Amino acid sequence: MKYISNEDILALKISPTTCIEWAREAFALKPMSQLPPKVSLHPRGNDFFNTMPCILPGEYHTYGCKIVSRVKGQHPALSSEIVVFDTLTGKLTAVMGADWITAMRTGAVASLAITTLQRKDASVYSFVGLGVVGNTVIEYLLAIYPEREITIRLKRYKDHAETVARRFASHSNVHFEIVDDMESLVNDADVVVSSITDADGLLVADESLFKPGVLVVPIHTRGFQNCDRVFDRVIADDENHVCGFKYFKEFRSFGELGDVLSGNIEGRTSDDQRILAYNIGLGLFDVYYAYKILRLVNEGC
């Protein structure tokens, strides 16, 4: 049995492009995988412990389970570990720190949703929540669009927005804007990305402020429930993880992102559609990333 720390994974220097490709490959494996909905337990308030199991298709002979927690006051806000078993022998093969995996696969899936579902001429990307995941999505977008002229608009919180703008200042194709309120953040934005892990109530109470053609990506599902019933389309990474949402039966149109990526269904059908993309986060991605990382470690890469 191997213990693989977050530092060990960082030392592998896995690129954003590879992370996005792994997420795409995992979506293709979803129909053949055993993927029950994650179990979420709440010790108090909005704190939680999520248990996320998955068995990959038979030829991978891999079972994995991630346990992720959010406890108020802990740093980083999300903390996680993965256990990996060989389904042929039942033996534990690895225990991994999963903070890097969680951030990278979350950012990769969000980036896939953005590039797949945004309108063709999207150029204004707005972000609220500028922690590890928010930074990762921005990093991936800049890797995908190294030359395309885009505006990245940031919601001010402490000094986070200024820090992000400085971090990516070397990208000459990007113009950064910093705003102080949600109304300014979403005004005329083509894509709105939220990676906050906690929200009391709605982040934008008036859904009419979202322009035609907008894509809203609430990575941790918080704060945009008023959009559920009025947006033209809702896309999620898994129906079983959203069918319990309060307004699920009132979604105007629903589909899974994996089916869009495979071409089984359409995603965006017009540049005027307002689309909500719920990336709930599946154990499938964590376990597939763990499988790929374990192979790299075993190969001595």
N, C-alpha and C positions, 0 to 999 in steps of 0.2 A: 504494500500500500504506500502510495506517495502522498506527501503533503506539499501542495503547491500554493505558495503565498501570492498575494497581489503583487509583491515586488518581483517574484519569479516571473509572473505573467508580463509585467511591464518590461522586463529584460528581454522578452521575445521580440519586442518592437513590432507588434502587429499593426499594420497600417489601417487608416480609415477605410480605404478601398476594400481591403480584405474583410473588415468587419461588416461592411454593407453586403458584400458577396455572401458571407456566411449567413446573414439574415435572410437573404433571398433564397439560398439553398434550404434553410430551415423551413421557410414557408412551403417549399415544394414537398417537403417530407411530412407536413402536417396531416394529410389524409391517411397516411400509413402509420402514424404514431399513436400511442395511447396517451391521451392528454386530458385528464379530468380537470374540472375547474379548480383553481387554487382555493385553499381554505384560509380565511382571514379571521383571526381572533384579536379582540380588542381588550387589553388589560385595563385601560382607563382612557377616557376622552377620545382623541383622535390617534392615540398610539396604536400600533398594530404589529402582529407577527403573522406573516404569510408563509404558508407551506405550499410549495409548487413542484409536484412530481411529474415525471414524464418518462415513458419508455420509447426510445427511438425505434424505427423499423428493424425487423429481425436481424438483418445483415450487420447491423451496428453493435449487436448484443450489449446494449448500454441502457441501464436505468440510472436516472439521476434525480435528485431532489434538492431544490434550493430553499433555504429558510432566510427570509428577509425581514428585517425589523425597522420600524420607525418609532423611536422613543424621543419624546420632547427633550431637547437639550443635548442629545448625543451628536457627535461630529465624526464623520459626515452625517447628515440627517438620516440617510439610509445605510444600513449595514447588513451584510449577507455572507453566507457560506453555502457551498454545494458539496454534497456527497455523491460519489459515482460508484456504481456496482456493475460487475460483469454478469449479465443475465444468464450466461451459459454455466457459470460456476456458483453464482450467488455471492461471490467474494467482493469485499470492498476494495476498489482499485485506487481511489484517490479521494482526498478531502482538499477542497480548494477555497481560498478566500475569493469571494465573488463580487467584491465592490467594483473592481475594474470591469468584470463581465457584465454586471448589472448596468453600469453607466454606458458601456460601449454598445451593448446590444440594444438598449433602450434608444440611444441616439441613432443607431443604424436603422431600426424599424421606423422611427419618426422621420428620418431622412428619406427612406423609401416611400413612406406615405406622402411626404411633401412633393417629391419629384414625380410621383405617379399621379397625384390627385390635384395639384395646383393648376391654375389656368395657364395657358400657353405663354402669355406675356408677363407672368409674375415677375415683379422686380422689388417689391417692398415687403420685407420680412420683419415682423414684430415679435419681440420676445419679452415675456414676463417670467421671472424666476431664472436667475443667472448663476445657479450652482453648478455642480459637476455635469449634470445632464444637459442643462442649457448650453454650457460651453461646448459640450461634445457635439450637439446638433449644429451649432455654428461652425465648428471645425469641419464637420462632415460636409456641410453646404459649401464651404470654401474649397474643399477638396474636389467636390463635384463641379463647381463653377469657378475655376481658377482665373478666368478672363472675363466672364460675363459681368456687366455693370449692374450692381445691386445695391439697395439700401437696407441696412440692418438697423432697426429701431429698437431701442432698449428702454425698459421701464426702470426708472431710477429706484434704487434701494441701497441705502448706506453708500459705499463707494464701489459697489459691484459693477454698475454700468460703465463707469470710467475705467475700471480695471480690465473689463472685457475689450473695450475700445482700444486700450493701449496694447493688449495682448495680440490683437489681430491687425494692428496698425500698418504692418508691412504689406498688407494686401491692397494694392493700389486700385483694384477694381471695386472696392467696397467703400461706401459712404455710411458713416455711423451717425445716428441721431439719438439723443437721450431726452425722454419726456417724463413728466411728473405724475401723470394720471392715466387711467385706463382708456378714457375716451380719446385722448390724443394718441395713445398707442394703437388703437384699432382703426382710427380714422384713415380711410383710403388704403388700408393695408391689404395686400394680396394674400398673405399667409400670416396667421397669428399662432404663435407657439407658446404654450404655457407649461412650465416644468416646476411650478410650485407644488410642494408636497402636502400643503394644508391650506384650506380656505374656509372662511366663515361666510356663507352666503354666496351670492353671485358676484362675479368679477366685473361683468358689464350687464347692468340690469336692463338696458334698452337694446334688445337684439337688432333693432332697425339700424343701429350704428354700424353694423357689419355690412359692407358694400356687396352688391351682386358679384358673384364669382369668388368670394373669399373662401379660403380653406382655414378652418380652425382646428388646431391639434392640441387638445388638452392631455398632455402626456400622462398625468396622474389623475385624470378624469374630473378634477375639481373645478367648480366655479362656472360652468357653462351649461347647466341643465336647462336653462330657459331656451337654449338653441335646439334642444332635442325635437321639439314639436314643430318648429317653424323653418328649420333648414331643409333644403330640398333632398338631401341625401346624407345618410350616416354610414360610414365605413368603419369596421372594427377588425382587429386581428383574429377574433374568435367570437362566434355568436353565443356560445354557452357562458361566456364571461360577461356579457352585457344584457342577456335576456331577463335578468332580474332588475334592471334599471327601472325606475319609477315610470318613465315615459316610453319604454321600449315598444309597447304595442301602438304607440302614437307616432313612431318614426314614419315619415312620409315614404322613404325608400331605404332599404338596408342591404348591405352586402359585406363580404369579408375581403380584406385586402389581399389575402393569398389567392382568391379567385380572380381578383382584378389582375394581379401579377401574372397568373397563368393564362389569362385571356378567356377564362370561362364566363366572366361577366364584364360588363363595361364599368368603368369608374366614373370619371367625369364625362358627361355627354354634351355639355355646353359651357361656354365661358361665363355664363350668368348664374350657373348653379352655385348655391352656397352649400358647402360640404363640411361636415363635422367628422373628424377622424379620431376615433377612440383607440389608442394603442394601450391596451390593458396591461400588456407584459405577460408573456407566456413562459412557463417552465421549459417548453420546447426550445426556445432560443438559448436559455441558460445552459441546458443540458447539451445542446449541439455545440455551443461554444466550448463547453468543458471537454467534450469529446475531441474537438479539433485541437485544443490546447494540449490535452494529454498526449495526443499523437505527436505534436511538435516537441514536447518534452522528451518523450520516449525516443524520438529520432535524433535528439541532441541538438536541435536547432536553437 
